[in-house]
């Protein structure tokens, strides 16, 4: 039920959604949020209040750095008590990274933080921006009969899909259905009505405070395997200076070559206290290093399973854990435990389709 007394804060960070076409030059320019309701008169039909903040300068999301994530979290923290929910307008290119980072940076979130964007600017006739924005605002204002928000999570709403932020991936550069969550069900779907999967949505502890975290360490790298990858490439990445963690993108259920030179490089890196997290290049399913000899050797070498983590979420979680100065053992444990629903452990897998 939409709370007609809700106050929602709309934060425009940048991206296609907020662009309009200059009728004279035909070029895309940032939309003037001071005139939001003249471009989007539909907003006046909401009975709840929508205030907005525009980042200065706005940024294309391919420019995003952890500093931008901190700015977004700082903005939410500053206004946390005044608003019932937050809608963040963000470019689609790195939206899944930002959503993942925010999910770790805001602990025990009590309120919806809904990210959305668009494939076509708000000023275009066939834009998807209006529907995405209007539905995201409704989701942020939706409450249950006890007055608690329905989706107290960092999530992405795009086209018809409401997805957990740290499970989302941008999958389409052309069509309106740009995001997918392969390893976790949708939190909701919009059609004539917005339908939520209440069992899939995280619930915070309302007796405990929300905690905002700002320490992030981006000293991480990734190594994506492919047949024929050279010893030199592997060696170069695994011995990069001042790198604390490497995301190893393996095949299938977490498999990698058994070549002695490859395994030696992995063992050496682990011995130098580099954290190596194994995630699969497959979109669906999870790493299980026990299944094949090619995975077992990685496990023996000290590689950590990323289970069914998205790449985006593994990046954000490692930056968060390393930034918080957990030692190697702690990171090892925390990477294998879902902090905010970002991974499924094998023992928690249910209703697996056969
Ligand atoms: N390059 C743009 C961005 O990610 C694309 C978009 O907004 O969809 O900021």
Boltz pocket constraint, residues with backbone or C-beta under 6 A from the ligand:
constraints:
  - pocket:
      binder: B
      contacts: [[A, 14], [A, 15], [A, 16], [A, 17], [A, 59], [A, 60], [A, 61], [A, 62], [A, 90], [A, 91], [A, 92], [A, 93], [A, 94], [A, 117], [A, 118], [A, 119]]
      max_distance: 6.0
